[in-house]
Amino acid sequence: MASSNDSTGRTPSIEAYPDGPLIVRGHVEIVDSDGLVVEPQRRTVALCRCGASLIKPWCDGTHKLSGFRTDPVDHD
């Protein structure tokens, strides 16, 4: 991901939500497993991390039902 600003002047960011999706804010190029660019329909999108979403690469909330858990991050 480039660190340049998007068209709004903000630097794009990706935040991993605990036990949930990756929240992508700003313009970043999202490429699928076939190398094709996936165009988001919004400036902020949620990407599936649990693998159970029916609308991959987007999150559909299935992680809540599947019991998906992430390991706590040690910032030390």
C-alpha positions, 0 to 999 in steps of 0.5 A, spaced: 500 500 500 502 506 498 503 512 503 500 517 498 494 521 500 487 519 496 483 524 492 480 527 499 487 529 501 487 523 507 492 518 507 489 511 506 489 506 512 487 499 514 485 497 521 484 490 524 478 490 528 479 485 534 475 478 532 472 482 525 474 484 519 480 489 516 477 496 515 480 500 509 479 507 509 481 511 503 483 509 496 487 503 496 488 498 490 484 491 492 486 485 488 483 478 488 487 472 488 486 472 480 490 478 480 484 482 478 482 489 481 476 489 485 473 496 485 470 498 492 463 502 492 465 506 498 471 510 501 470 505 507 470 498 506 470 492 511 474 486 508 473 479 510 478 475 515 475 469 517 474 466 510 466 465 511 463 471 508 459 469 502 460 476 499 468 475 499 472 479 499 467 484 503 465 482 510 458 480 511 458 479 519 459 471 518 465 472 523 460 473 529 456 467 527 462 462 526 466 464 532 472 467 529 477 470 534 484 473 533 490 473 537 491 479 542 496 483 539 502 484 544 505 491 543 511 491 547 
